[in-house]
Amino acid sequence: MSDRVAVLRGDAVYRVHWQPGTDLLVGVCHCGAEHDSEDPVELWDWLLAHPEGHAPPAVVPPPAVDRQPVDAHV
């Protein structure tokens, strides 16, 4: 791993992703919270206000799989 990549981790790393084909920007805080906005100033204000308004993304458990017993004598 290069030093440049190592700099991209830590408690002060914020990311802004652009959704291609739209004007939508997605801000990702170092805490894992995400926020969408078309206004870059509003997005940076939200990012830099950490932890105000930030909650980590909800972890949705995978759906339960209904397993039927297999009859080996068929």
N, C-alpha and C positions, 0 to 999 in steps of 0.2 A: 504494500500500500504506500502511495506517495504521501509526502507531507501535505500536499494540497488537499487531498481527499480527507486526511485526518482533521483538517481545519473545519470541515463541514459538519462536525459533530459537536455537541455540547449544549449548555443551557442558554446560549445566546444565538442559536441558529434559527433563522426564520426563512421560509421558502414561499415563493409566489409562483404559481403555475398558471399559465394561460391556457384556456380551453380553445383549441383551434376551431376556427369557423365562427367564433362568438366574440363578444366583448367581455366575457366573464373571466375574472381572475379568481384563483383559489389560494388563499393564504393558509399556510400550515405553520403553526407555532411549535416551538421546541417541546411543548408539553403534549403535543399530539392533536390539539384542537384545530379544527378547520373552519374557515369562514369564506363565503363567496361574495364577490362584489364586482360591479362594473367600474367602480371608482377607486383608482389606486391609492389616493390619499386616505379615503375611508378605510381601505384594507390595511394600510400601514398603521393608521391610528389604532385599529383593533389589535393588530399584532403587537404593537409596542405598549398596549395597555395591560399586558399579561400581569396578573391572572384574571383581571376584571373581564367578565364575559366569556371566559374560557372554561371549557369542560372537555376532558378527553373524549374522543369518539366512543360511542357506545359499542360494546362488543356484543354482537348478535350470535348466540350459539347456533350451531348448525341444526337443521331440523332432525328430529328423531327418525330413525329408519325403522319401519315396521317389518320385521323379519319373520317370515313364515317358516315353520320347521319343514325341512326337506324329507320326504318319505323315501328312504333308500330301497324300499321293496317294490317300487313301481316298475 
